[in-house]
Amino acid sequence: MECLRSSPLHANISTALDKYLEGIHVVQSRRKDEIVNASNRQSRGAPRCQDDRDVFALAVAIREMCAATRKVRTMLWCALQMTLPK
């Protein structure tokens, strides 16, 4: 869109995209932690029930990523509207 407009987009759009990417990385990290902790508990012969802290941290990260997704979709739609010819 920046190439089509021949000018940079608003700084808030870049910020929203950065927060969205950060949210994706946080969700990936929380999911990896959950998998590692579950496999560690299983290898020690602990009961199969999951630790609520891992699930809660993952749920919080997904909620934050969903909010960032809505924001970035709105910002990209606005940027598209500014890019299209009138």
PDB file of N, CA, C and O in Angstrom, chain B, residues numbered from 101:
ATOM      1  N   MET B 101       0.821  -1.187   0.000  1.00  0.00           N
ATOM      2  CA  MET B 101       0.000   0.000   0.000  1.00  0.00           C
ATOM      3  C   MET B 101       0.868   1.255   0.000  1.00  0.00           C
ATOM      4  O   MET B 101       0.517   2.272  -0.599  1.00  0.00           O
ATOM      5  N   GLU B 102       1.998   1.163   0.679  1.00  0.00           N
ATOM      6  CA  GLU B 102       2.904   2.316   0.678  1.00  0.00           C
ATOM      7  C   GLU B 102       3.420   2.595  -0.730  1.00  0.00           C
ATOM      8  O   GLU B 102       3.554   3.750  -1.133  1.00  0.00           O
ATOM      9  N   CYS B 103       3.708   1.532  -1.472  1.00  0.00           N
ATOM     10  CA  CYS B 103       4.191   1.720  -2.850  1.00  0.00           C
ATOM     11  C   CYS B 103       3.098   2.320  -3.732  1.00  0.00           C
ATOM     12  O   CYS B 103       3.375   3.186  -4.562  1.00  0.00           O
ATOM     13  N   LEU B 104       1.876   1.869  -3.557  1.00  0.00           N
ATOM     14  CA  LEU B 104       0.776   2.402  -4.358  1.00  0.00           C
ATOM     15  C   LEU B 104       0.496   3.860  -4.037  1.00  0.00           C
ATOM     16  O   LEU B 104       0.147   4.639  -4.924  1.00  0.00           O
ATOM     17  N   ARG B 105       0.648   4.229  -2.774  1.00  0.00           N
ATOM     18  CA  ARG B 105       0.384   5.606  -2.362  1.00  0.00           C
ATOM     19  C   ARG B 105       1.556   6.529  -2.633  1.00  0.00           C
ATOM     20  O   ARG B 105       1.385   7.746  -2.700  1.00  0.00           O
ATOM     21  N   SER B 106       2.732   5.969  -2.787  1.00  0.00           N
ATOM     22  CA  SER B 106       3.977   6.740  -2.943  1.00  0.00           C
ATOM     23  C   SER B 106       4.262   7.603  -1.720  1.00  0.00           C
ATOM     24  O   SER B 106       4.921   8.639  -1.812  1.00  0.00           O
ATOM     25  N   SER B 107       3.758   7.164  -0.586  1.00  0.00           N
ATOM     26  CA  SER B 107       4.038   7.843   0.683  1.00  0.00           C
ATOM     27  C   SER B 107       3.861   6.822   1.804  1.00  0.00           C
ATOM     28  O   SER B 107       3.125   5.846   1.656  1.00  0.00           O
ATOM     29  N   PRO B 108       4.535   7.051   2.913  1.00  0.00           N
ATOM     30  CA  PRO B 108       4.411   6.089   4.018  1.00  0.00           C
ATOM     31  C   PRO B 108       3.028   6.153   4.670  1.00  0.00           C
ATOM     32  O   PRO B 108       2.348   7.179   4.645  1.00  0.00           O
ATOM     33  N   LEU B 109       2.647   5.032   5.246  1.00  0.00           N
ATOM     34  CA  LEU B 109       1.382   4.969   5.973  1.00  0.00           C
ATOM     35  C   LEU B 109       1.550   5.614   7.343  1.00  0.00           C
ATOM     36  O   LEU B 109       2.666   5.904   7.776  1.00  0.00           O
ATOM     37  N   HIS B 110       0.455   5.827   7.997  1.00  0.00           N
ATOM     38  CA  HIS B 110       0.472   6.436   9.326  1.00  0.00           C
ATOM     39  C   HIS B 110       1.267   5.558  10.289  1.00  0.00           C
ATOM     40  O   HIS B 110       1.265   4.334  10.158  1.00  0.00           O
ATOM     41  N   ALA B 111       1.933   6.163  11.238  1.00  0.00           N
ATOM     42  CA  ALA B 111       2.782   5.432  12.191  1.00  0.00           C
ATOM     43  C   ALA B 111       1.971   4.456  13.039  1.00  0.00           C
ATOM     44  O   ALA B 111       2.505   3.429  13.457  1.00  0.00           O
ATOM     45  N   ASN B 112       0.711   4.744  13.301  1.00  0.00           N
ATOM     46  CA  ASN B 112      -0.122   3.840  14.100  1.00  0.00           C
ATOM     47  C   ASN B 112      -0.315   2.492  13.410  1.00  0.00           C
ATOM     48  O   ASN B 112      -0.481   1.472  14.078  1.00  0.00           O
ATOM     49  N   ILE B 113      -0.294   2.481  12.089  1.00  0.00           N
ATOM     50  CA  ILE B 113      -0.462   1.227  11.362  1.00  0.00           C
ATOM     51  C   ILE B 113       0.754   0.336  11.588  1.00  0.00           C
ATOM     52  O   ILE B 113       0.609  -0.862  11.830  1.00  0.00           O
ATOM     53  N   SER B 114       1.920   0.897  11.512  1.00  0.00           N
ATOM     54  CA  SER B 114       3.139   0.118  11.775  1.00  0.00           C
ATOM     55  C   SER B 114       3.171  -0.382  13.211  1.00  0.00           C
ATOM     56  O   SER B 114       3.578  -1.514  13.472  1.00  0.00           O
ATOM     57  N   THR B 115       2.744   0.458  14.136  1.00  0.00           N
ATOM     58  CA  THR B 115       2.712   0.062  15.544  1.00  0.00           C
ATOM     59  C   THR B 115       1.742  -1.096  15.753  1.00  0.00           C
ATOM     60  O   THR B 115       2.055  -2.043  16.475  1.00  0.00           O
ATOM     61  N   ALA B 116       0.565  -1.028  15.127  1.00  0.00           N
ATOM     62  CA  ALA B 116      -0.426  -2.095  15.262  1.00  0.00           C
ATOM     63  C   ALA B 116       0.101  -3.399  14.681  1.00  0.00           C
ATOM     64  O   ALA B 116      -0.120  -4.469  15.248  1.00  0.00           O
ATOM     65  N   LEU B 117       0.798  -3.312  13.547  1.00  0.00           N
ATOM     66  CA  LEU B 117       1.371  -4.520  12.951  1.00  0.00           C
ATOM     67  C   LEU B 117       2.449  -5.117  13.845  1.00  0.00           C
ATOM     68  O   LEU B 117       2.544  -6.338  13.972  1.00  0.00           O
ATOM     69  N   ASP B 118       3.255  -4.273  14.462  1.00  0.00           N
ATOM     70  CA  ASP B 118       4.290  -4.755  15.383  1.00  0.00           C
ATOM     71  C   ASP B 118       3.674  -5.446  16.596  1.00  0.00           C
ATOM     72  O   ASP B 118       4.157  -6.494  17.023  1.00  0.00           O
ATOM     73  N   LYS B 119       2.608  -4.866  17.154  1.00  0.00           N
ATOM     74  CA  LYS B 119       1.945  -5.472  18.314  1.00  0.00           C
ATOM     75  C   LYS B 119       1.289  -6.799  17.941  1.00  0.00           C
ATOM     76  O   LYS B 119       1.261  -7.734  18.742  1.00  0.00           O
ATOM     77  N   TYR B 120       0.761  -6.873  16.722  1.00  0.00           N
ATOM     78  CA  TYR B 120       0.153  -8.108  16.250  1.00  0.00           C
ATOM     79  C   TYR B 120       1.213  -9.208  16.140  1.00  0.00           C
ATOM     80  O   TYR B 120       0.986 -10.335  16.578  1.00  0.00           O
ATOM     81  N   LEU B 121       2.355  -8.884  15.562  1.00  0.00           N
ATOM     82  CA  LEU B 121       3.441  -9.852  15.433  1.00  0.00           C
ATOM     83  C   LEU B 121       3.965 -10.271  16.809  1.00  0.00           C
ATOM     84  O   LEU B 121       4.271 -11.441  17.036  1.00  0.00           O
ATOM     85  N   GLU B 122       4.063  -9.313  17.712  1.00  0.00           N
ATOM     86  CA  GLU B 122       4.488  -9.628  19.075  1.00  0.00           C
ATOM     87  C   GLU B 122       3.488 -10.566  19.746  1.00  0.00           C
ATOM     88  O   GLU B 122       3.886 -11.490  20.455  1.00  0.00           O
ATOM     89  N   GLY B 123       2.202 -10.335  19.530  1.00  0.00           N
ATOM     90  CA  GLY B 123       1.177 -11.214  20.091  1.00  0.00           C
ATOM     91  C   GLY B 123       1.284 -12.633  19.568  1.00  0.00           C
ATOM     92  O   GLY B 123       1.091 -13.592  20.315  1.00  0.00           O
ATOM     93  N   ILE B 124       1.592 -12.768  18.290  1.00  0.00           N
ATOM     94  CA  ILE B 124       1.779 -14.096  17.707  1.00  0.00           C
ATOM     95  C   ILE B 124       2.963 -14.799  18.370  1.00  0.00           C
ATOM     96  O   ILE B 124       2.881 -15.982  18.698  1.00  0.00           O
ATOM     97  N   HIS B 125       4.050 -14.078  18.564  1.00  0.00           N
ATOM     98  CA  HIS B 125       5.223 -14.685  19.199  1.00  0.00           C
ATOM     99  C   HIS B 125       4.943 -15.083  20.645  1.00  0.00           C
ATOM    100  O   HIS B 125       5.434 -16.112  21.108  1.00  0.00           O
ATOM    101  N   VAL B 126       4.169 -14.288  21.352  1.00  0.00           N
ATOM    102  CA  VAL B 126       3.829 -14.620  22.743  1.00  0.00           C
ATOM    103  C   VAL B 126       2.979 -15.890  22.788  1.00  0.00           C
ATOM    104  O   VAL B 126       3.213 -16.762  23.625  1.00  0.00           O
ATOM    105  N   VAL B 127       1.991 -16.000  21.891  1.00  0.00           N
ATOM    106  CA  VAL B 127       1.151 -17.198  21.860  1.00  0.00           C
ATOM    107  C   VAL B 127       2.003 -18.423  21.538  1.00  0.00           C
ATOM    108  O   VAL B 127       1.833 -19.473  22.157  1.00  0.00           O
ATOM    109  N   GLN B 128       2.912 -18.300  20.582  1.00  0.00           N
ATOM    110  CA  GLN B 128       3.789 -19.421  20.259  1.00  0.00           C
ATOM    111  C   GLN B 128       4.635 -19.827  21.463  1.00  0.00           C
ATOM    112  O   GLN B 128       4.808 -21.015  21.735  1.00  0.00           O
ATOM    113  N   SER B 129       5.154 -18.848  22.171  1.00  0.00           N
ATOM    114  CA  SER B 129       5.979 -19.124  23.342  1.00  0.00           C
ATOM    115  C   SER B 129       5.180 -19.806  24.443  1.00  0.00           C
ATOM    116  O   SER B 129       5.646 -20.771  25.049  1.00  0.00           O
ATOM    117  N   ARG B 130       3.973 -19.302  24.701  1.00  0.00           N
ATOM    118  CA  ARG B 130       3.131 -19.908  25.752  1.00  0.00           C
ATOM    119  C   ARG B 130       2.756 -21.344  25.383  1.00  0.00           C
ATOM    120  O   ARG B 130       2.714 -22.221  26.246  1.00  0.00           O
ATOM    121  N   ARG B 131       2.485 -21.578  24.108  1.00  0.00           N
ATOM    122  CA  ARG B 131       2.127 -22.927  23.665  1.00  0.00           C
ATOM    123  C   ARG B 131       3.314 -23.873  23.824  1.00  0.00           C
ATOM    124  O   ARG B 131       3.150 -25.012  24.260  1.00  0.00           O
ATOM    125  N   LYS B 132       4.511 -23.399  23.471  1.00  0.00           N
ATOM    126  CA  LYS B 132       5.705 -24.233  23.648  1.00  0.00           C
ATOM    127  C   LYS B 132       5.926 -24.546  25.124  1.00  0.00           C
ATOM    128  O   LYS B 132       6.262 -25.677  25.477  1.00  0.00           O
ATOM    129  N   ASP B 133       5.738 -23.542  25.990  1.00  0.00           N
ATOM    130  CA  ASP B 133       5.884 -23.768  27.436  1.00  0.00           C
ATOM    131  C   ASP B 133       4.900 -24.809  27.924  1.00  0.00           C
ATOM    132  O   ASP B 133       5.250 -25.678  28.723  1.00  0.00           O
ATOM    133  N   GLU B 134       3.664 -24.721  27.443  1.00  0.00           N
ATOM    134  CA  GLU B 134       2.639 -25.673  27.849  1.00  0.00           C
ATOM    135  C   GLU B 134       3.022 -27.092  27.424  1.00  0.00           C
ATOM    136  O   GLU B 134       2.869 -28.037  28.198  1.00  0.00           O
ATOM    137  N   ILE B 135       3.514 -27.237  26.204  1.00  0.00           N
ATOM    138  CA  ILE B 135       3.900 -28.562  25.701  1.00  0.00           C
ATOM    139  C   ILE B 135       5.074 -29.121  26.494  1.00  0.00           C
ATOM    140  O   ILE B 135       5.069 -30.292  26.874  1.00  0.00           O
ATOM    141  N   VAL B 136       6.088 -28.280  26.744  1.00  0.00           N
ATOM    142  CA  VAL B 136       7.269 -28.731  27.488  1.00  0.00           C
ATOM    143  C   VAL B 136       6.884 -29.136  28.903  1.00  0.00           C
ATOM    144  O   VAL B 136       7.304 -30.189  29.382  1.00  0.00           O
ATOM    145  N   ASN B 137       6.100 -28.321  29.568  1.00  0.00           N
ATOM    146  CA  ASN B 137       5.702 -28.642  30.943  1.00  0.00           C
ATOM    147  C   ASN B 137       4.850 -29.904  30.992  1.00  0.00           C
ATOM    148  O   ASN B 137       4.990 -30.708  31.914  1.00  0.00           O
ATOM    149  N   ALA B 138       3.973 -30.085  30.014  1.00  0.00           N
ATOM    150  CA  ALA B 138       3.142 -31.288  29.985  1.00  0.00           C
ATOM    151  C   ALA B 138       3.996 -32.529  29.756  1.00  0.00           C
ATOM    152  O   ALA B 138       3.762 -33.572  30.367  1.00  0.00           O
ATOM    153  N   SER B 139       4.988 -32.415  28.874  1.00  0.00           N
ATOM    154  CA  SER B 139       5.833 -33.589  28.620  1.00  0.00           C
ATOM    155  C   SER B 139       6.726 -33.883  29.823  1.00  0.00           C
ATOM    156  O   SER B 139       7.004 -35.046  30.117  1.00  0.00           O
ATOM    157  N   ASN B 140       7.178 -32.837  30.523  1.00  0.00           N
ATOM    158  CA  ASN B 140       7.981 -33.059  31.736  1.00  0.00           C
ATOM    159  C   ASN B 140       7.166 -33.755  32.813  1.00  0.00           C
ATOM    160  O   ASN B 140       7.661 -34.664  33.480  1.00  0.00           O
ATOM    161  N   ARG B 141       5.918 -33.332  32.985  1.00  0.00           N
ATOM    162  CA  ARG B 141       5.062 -33.975  33.988  1.00  0.00           C
ATOM    163  C   ARG B 141       4.783 -35.420  33.612  1.00  0.00           C
ATOM    164  O   ARG B 141       4.748 -36.300  34.472  1.00  0.00           O
ATOM    165  N   GLN B 142       4.585 -35.660  32.316  1.00  0.00           N
ATOM    166  CA  GLN B 142       4.282 -37.023  31.872  1.00  0.00           C
ATOM    167  C   GLN B 142       5.494 -37.935  32.039  1.00  0.00           C
ATOM    168  O   GLN B 142       5.340 -39.099  32.408  1.00  0.00           O
ATOM    169  N   SER B 143       6.685 -37.429  31.777  1.00  0.00           N
ATOM    170  CA  SER B 143       7.884 -38.269  31.907  1.00  0.00           C
ATOM    171  C   SER B 143       8.184 -38.600  33.369  1.00  0.00           C
ATOM    172  O   SER B 143       8.811 -39.618  33.660  1.00  0.00           O
ATOM    173  N   ARG B 144       7.735 -37.738  34.289  1.00  0.00           N
ATOM    174  CA  ARG B 144       7.949 -38.016  35.721  1.00  0.00           C
ATOM    175  C   ARG B 144       6.880 -38.928  36.278  1.00  0.00           C
ATOM    176  O   ARG B 144       6.938 -39.318  37.444  1.00  0.00           O
ATOM    177  N   GLY B 145       5.898 -39.275  35.447  1.00  0.00           N
ATOM    178  CA  GLY B 145       4.838 -40.163  35.913  1.00  0.00           C
ATOM    179  C   GLY B 145       3.767 -39.444  36.709  1.00  0.00           C
ATOM    180  O   GLY B 145       2.987 -40.075  37.422  1.00  0.00           O
ATOM    181  N   ALA B 146       3.727 -38.129  36.590  1.00  0.00           N
ATOM    182  CA  ALA B 146       2.708 -37.351  37.298  1.00  0.00           C
ATOM    183  C   ALA B 146       1.354 -37.579  36.632  1.00  0.00           C
ATOM    184  O   ALA B 146       1.286 -38.025  35.487  1.00  0.00           O
ATOM    185  N   PRO B 147       0.285 -37.274  37.350  1.00  0.00           N
ATOM    186  CA  PRO B 147      -1.042 -37.418  36.746  1.00  0.00           C
ATOM    187  C   PRO B 147      -1.158 -36.579  35.478  1.00  0.00           C
ATOM    188  O   PRO B 147      -0.447 -35.588  35.311  1.00  0.00           O
ATOM    189  N   ARG B 148      -2.051 -36.980  34.596  1.00  0.00           N
ATOM    190  CA  ARG B 148      -2.163 -36.333  33.295  1.00  0.00           C
ATOM    191  C   ARG B 148      -2.866 -34.990  33.327  1.00  0.00           C
ATOM    192  O   ARG B 148      -2.894 -34.307  32.303  1.00  0.00           O
ATOM    193  N   CYS B 149      -3.426 -34.581  34.433  1.00  0.00           N
ATOM    194  CA  CYS B 149      -4.137 -33.304  34.476  1.00  0.00           C
ATOM    195  C   CYS B 149      -3.153 -32.165  34.226  1.00  0.00           C
ATOM    196  O   CYS B 149      -2.012 -32.195  34.688  1.00  0.00           O
ATOM    197  N   GLN B 150      -3.615 -31.171  33.493  1.00  0.00           N
ATOM    198  CA  GLN B 150      -2.735 -30.056  33.141  1.00  0.00           C
ATOM    199  C   GLN B 150      -2.684 -29.038  34.265  1.00  0.00           C
ATOM    200  O   GLN B 150      -3.628 -28.879  35.040  1.00  0.00           O
ATOM    201  N   ASP B 151      -1.573 -28.371  34.326  1.00  0.00           N
ATOM    202  CA  ASP B 151      -1.413 -27.288  35.285  1.00  0.00           C
ATOM    203  C   ASP B 151      -2.198 -26.085  34.766  1.00  0.00           C
ATOM    204  O   ASP B 151      -2.030 -25.680  33.616  1.00  0.00           O
ATOM    205  N   ASP B 152      -3.038 -25.527  35.597  1.00  0.00           N
ATOM    206  CA  ASP B 152      -3.892 -24.419  35.179  1.00  0.00           C
ATOM    207  C   ASP B 152      -3.103 -23.171  34.813  1.00  0.00           C
ATOM    208  O   ASP B 152      -3.578 -22.370  34.007  1.00  0.00           O
ATOM    209  N   ARG B 153      -1.937 -22.980  35.368  1.00  0.00           N
ATOM    210  CA  ARG B 153      -1.150 -21.773  35.070  1.00  0.00           C
ATOM    211  C   ARG B 153      -0.754 -21.719  33.608  1.00  0.00           C
ATOM    212  O   ARG B 153      -0.798 -20.653  32.994  1.00  0.00           O
ATOM    213  N   ASP B 154      -0.368 -22.846  33.043  1.00  0.00           N
ATOM    214  CA  ASP B 154       0.013 -22.886  31.628  1.00  0.00           C
ATOM    215  C   ASP B 154      -1.178 -22.559  30.732  1.00  0.00           C
ATOM    216  O   ASP B 154      -1.064 -21.782  29.784  1.00  0.00           O
ATOM    217  N   VAL B 155      -2.301 -23.153  31.042  1.00  0.00           N
ATOM    218  CA  VAL B 155      -3.499 -22.936  30.235  1.00  0.00           C
ATOM    219  C   VAL B 155      -3.970 -21.494  30.378  1.00  0.00           C
ATOM    220  O   VAL B 155      -4.374 -20.874  29.394  1.00  0.00           O
ATOM    221  N   PHE B 156      -3.922 -20.963  31.582  1.00  0.00           N
ATOM    222  CA  PHE B 156      -4.353 -19.584  31.805  1.00  0.00           C
ATOM    223  C   PHE B 156      -3.444 -18.599  31.069  1.00  0.00           C
ATOM    224  O   PHE B 156      -3.930 -17.643  30.465  1.00  0.00           O
ATOM    225  N   ALA B 157      -2.134 -18.824  31.115  1.00  0.00           N
ATOM    226  CA  ALA B 157      -1.194 -17.939  30.408  1.00  0.00           C
ATOM    227  C   ALA B 157      -1.435 -17.992  28.905  1.00  0.00           C
ATOM    228  O   ALA B 157      -1.368 -16.966  28.229  1.00  0.00           O
ATOM    229  N   LEU B 158      -1.714 -19.178  28.382  1.00  0.00           N
ATOM    230  CA  LEU B 158      -2.009 -19.316  26.958  1.00  0.00           C
ATOM    231  C   LEU B 158      -3.312 -18.608  26.605  1.00  0.00           C
ATOM    232  O   LEU B 158      -3.398 -17.946  25.570  1.00  0.00           O
ATOM    233  N   ALA B 159      -4.321 -18.740  27.453  1.00  0.00           N
ATOM    234  CA  ALA B 159      -5.607 -18.089  27.192  1.00  0.00           C
ATOM    235  C   ALA B 159      -5.467 -16.565  27.196  1.00  0.00           C
ATOM    236  O   ALA B 159      -6.063 -15.886  26.359  1.00  0.00           O
ATOM    237  N   VAL B 160      -4.694 -16.035  28.121  1.00  0.00           N
ATOM    238  CA  VAL B 160      -4.465 -14.591  28.169  1.00  0.00           C
ATOM    239  C   VAL B 160      -3.741 -14.123  26.911  1.00  0.00           C
ATOM    240  O   VAL B 160      -4.085 -13.088  26.339  1.00  0.00           O
ATOM    241  N   ALA B 161      -2.746 -14.881  26.486  1.00  0.00           N
ATOM    242  CA  ALA B 161      -1.995 -14.517  25.281  1.00  0.00           C
ATOM    243  C   ALA B 161      -2.884 -14.558  24.044  1.00  0.00           C
ATOM    244  O   ALA B 161      -2.766 -13.699  23.171  1.00  0.00           O
ATOM    245  N   ILE B 162      -3.766 -15.541  23.958  1.00  0.00           N
ATOM    246  CA  ILE B 162      -4.682 -15.632  22.817  1.00  0.00           C
ATOM    247  C   ILE B 162      -5.669 -14.474  22.840  1.00  0.00           C
ATOM    248  O   ILE B 162      -5.986 -13.910  21.792  1.00  0.00           O
ATOM    249  N   ARG B 163      -6.155 -14.116  24.018  1.00  0.00           N
ATOM    250  CA  ARG B 163      -7.073 -12.980  24.116  1.00  0.00           C
ATOM    251  C   ARG B 163      -6.411 -11.690  23.652  1.00  0.00           C
ATOM    252  O   ARG B 163      -7.023 -10.898  22.935  1.00  0.00           O
ATOM    253  N   GLU B 164      -5.168 -11.479  24.057  1.00  0.00           N
ATOM    254  CA  GLU B 164      -4.449 -10.272  23.635  1.00  0.00           C
ATOM    255  C   GLU B 164      -4.165 -10.289  22.137  1.00  0.00           C
ATOM    256  O   GLU B 164      -4.215  -9.251  21.478  1.00  0.00           O
ATOM    257  N   MET B 165      -3.865 -11.475  21.601  1.00  0.00           N
ATOM    258  CA  MET B 165      -3.630 -11.570  20.164  1.00  0.00           C
ATOM    259  C   MET B 165      -4.914 -11.308  19.381  1.00  0.00           C
ATOM    260  O   MET B 165      -4.869 -10.709  18.307  1.00  0.00           O
ATOM    261  N   CYS B 166      -6.045 -11.745  19.900  1.00  0.00           N
ATOM    262  CA  CYS B 166      -7.327 -11.493  19.227  1.00  0.00           C
ATOM    263  C   CYS B 166      -7.627 -10.000  19.184  1.00  0.00           C
ATOM    264  O   CYS B 166      -8.090  -9.487  18.165  1.00  0.00           O
ATOM    265  N   ALA B 167      -7.367  -9.306  20.279  1.00  0.00           N
ATOM    266  CA  ALA B 167      -7.580  -7.859  20.301  1.00  0.00           C
ATOM    267  C   ALA B 167      -6.652  -7.165  19.306  1.00  0.00           C
ATOM    268  O   ALA B 167      -7.071  -6.246  18.604  1.00  0.00           O
ATOM    269  N   ALA B 168      -5.403  -7.599  19.244  1.00  0.00           N
ATOM    270  CA  ALA B 168      -4.452  -7.016  18.288  1.00  0.00           C
ATOM    271  C   ALA B 168      -4.881  -7.317  16.861  1.00  0.00           C
ATOM    272  O   ALA B 168      -4.704  -6.484  15.972  1.00  0.00           O
ATOM    273  N   THR B 169      -5.440  -8.496  16.633  1.00  0.00           N
ATOM    274  CA  THR B 169      -5.913  -8.867  15.299  1.00  0.00           C
ATOM    275  C   THR B 169      -7.024  -7.944  14.846  1.00  0.00           C
ATOM    276  O   THR B 169      -7.020  -7.475  13.708  1.00  0.00           O
ATOM    277  N   ARG B 170      -7.983  -7.676  15.733  1.00  0.00           N
ATOM    278  CA  ARG B 170      -9.084  -6.764  15.372  1.00  0.00           C
ATOM    279  C   ARG B 170      -8.558  -5.382  15.041  1.00  0.00           C
ATOM    280  O   ARG B 170      -8.995  -4.761  14.072  1.00  0.00           O
ATOM    281  N   LYS B 171      -7.619  -4.898  15.844  1.00  0.00           N
ATOM    282  CA  LYS B 171      -7.063  -3.561  15.608  1.00  0.00           C
ATOM    283  C   LYS B 171      -6.319  -3.487  14.283  1.00  0.00           C
ATOM    284  O   LYS B 171      -6.481  -2.532  13.523  1.00  0.00           O
ATOM    285  N   VAL B 172      -5.504  -4.496  14.010  1.00  0.00           N
ATOM    286  CA  VAL B 172      -4.703  -4.450  12.785  1.00  0.00           C
ATOM    287  C   VAL B 172      -5.587  -4.620  11.555  1.00  0.00           C
ATOM    288  O   VAL B 172      -5.308  -4.027  10.513  1.00  0.00           O
ATOM    289  N   ARG B 173      -6.637  -5.410  11.654  1.00  0.00           N
ATOM    290  CA  ARG B 173      -7.563  -5.540  10.520  1.00  0.00           C
ATOM    291  C   ARG B 173      -8.244  -4.212  10.227  1.00  0.00           C
ATOM    292  O   ARG B 173      -8.393  -3.829   9.066  1.00  0.00           O
ATOM    293  N   THR B 174      -8.653  -3.517  11.266  1.00  0.00           N
ATOM    294  CA  THR B 174      -9.289  -2.213  11.076  1.00  0.00           C
ATOM    295  C   THR B 174      -8.311  -1.215  10.477  1.00  0.00           C
ATOM    296  O   THR B 174      -8.658  -0.474   9.558  1.00  0.00           O
ATOM    297  N   MET B 175      -7.109  -1.197  10.987  1.00  0.00           N
ATOM    298  CA  MET B 175      -6.111  -0.248  10.478  1.00  0.00           C
ATOM    299  C   MET B 175      -5.758  -0.543   9.029  1.00  0.00           C
ATOM    300  O   MET B 175      -5.608   0.378   8.226  1.00  0.00           O
ATOM    301  N   LEU B 176      -5.624  -1.813   8.691  1.00  0.00           N
ATOM    302  CA  LEU B 176      -5.305  -2.151   7.301  1.00  0.00           C
ATOM    303  C   LEU B 176      -6.465  -1.816   6.365  1.00  0.00           C
ATOM    304  O   LEU B 176      -6.243  -1.408   5.225  1.00  0.00           O
ATOM    305  N   TRP B 177      -7.688  -1.986   6.833  1.00  0.00           N
ATOM    306  CA  TRP B 177      -8.845  -1.595   6.024  1.00  0.00           C
ATOM    307  C   TRP B 177      -8.822  -0.088   5.782  1.00  0.00           C
ATOM    308  O   TRP B 177      -9.063   0.371   4.665  1.00  0.00           O
ATOM    309  N   CYS B 178      -8.533   0.672   6.821  1.00  0.00           N
ATOM    310  CA  CYS B 178      -8.435   2.146   6.673  1.00  0.00           C
ATOM    311  C   CYS B 178      -7.320   2.515   5.705  1.00  0.00           C
ATOM    312  O   CYS B 178      -7.491   3.400   4.867  1.00  0.00           O
ATOM    313  N   ALA B 179      -6.181   1.843   5.815  1.00  0.00           N
ATOM    314  CA  ALA B 179      -5.069   2.134   4.913  1.00  0.00           C
ATOM    315  C   ALA B 179      -5.449   1.798   3.470  1.00  0.00           C
ATOM    316  O   ALA B 179      -5.083   2.523   2.545  1.00  0.00           O
ATOM    317  N   LEU B 180      -6.168   0.721   3.283  1.00  0.00           N
ATOM    318  CA  LEU B 180      -6.625   0.359   1.941  1.00  0.00           C
ATOM    319  C   LEU B 180      -7.560   1.424   1.387  1.00  0.00           C
ATOM    320  O   LEU B 180      -7.457   1.800   0.220  1.00  0.00           O
ATOM    321  N   GLN B 181      -8.470   1.908   2.222  1.00  0.00           N
ATOM    322  CA  GLN B 181      -9.408   2.940   1.775  1.00  0.00           C
ATOM    323  C   GLN B 181      -8.679   4.220   1.378  1.00  0.00           C
ATOM    324  O   GLN B 181      -9.088   4.906   0.442  1.00  0.00           O
ATOM    325  N   MET B 182      -7.594   4.542   2.095  1.00  0.00           N
ATOM    326  CA  MET B 182      -6.812   5.732   1.756  1.00  0.00           C
ATOM    327  C   MET B 182      -5.986   5.499   0.499  1.00  0.00           C
ATOM    328  O   MET B 182      -5.630   6.450  -0.196  1.00  0.00           O
ATOM    329  N   THR B 183      -5.679   4.239   0.202  1.00  0.00           N
ATOM    330  CA  THR B 183      -4.826   3.918  -0.952  1.00  0.00           C
ATOM    331  C   THR B 183      -5.626   3.877  -2.244  1.00  0.00           C
ATOM    332  O   THR B 183      -5.125   4.283  -3.292  1.00  0.00           O
ATOM    333  N   LEU B 184      -6.860   3.393  -2.185  1.00  0.00           N
ATOM    334  CA  LEU B 184      -7.657   3.252  -3.392  1.00  0.00           C
ATOM    335  C   LEU B 184      -7.934   4.612  -4.029  1.00  0.00           C
ATOM    336  O   LEU B 184      -8.115   5.612  -3.334  1.00  0.00           O
ATOM    337  N   PRO B 185      -7.963   4.634  -5.372  1.00  0.00           N
ATOM    338  CA  PRO B 185      -8.280   5.913  -6.019  1.00  0.00           C
ATOM    339  C   PRO B 185      -9.746   6.285  -5.778  1.00  0.00           C
ATOM    340  O   PRO B 185     -10.608   5.422  -5.609  1.00  0.00           O
ATOM    341  N   LYS B 186      -9.990   7.554  -5.769  1.00  0.00           N
ATOM    342  CA  LYS B 186     -11.367   8.013  -5.473  1.00  0.00           C
ATOM    343  C   LYS B 186     -12.214   8.087  -6.699  1.00  0.00           C
ATOM    344  O   LYS B 186     -13.387   8.453  -6.618  1.00  0.00           O
TER     345      LYS B 186
END
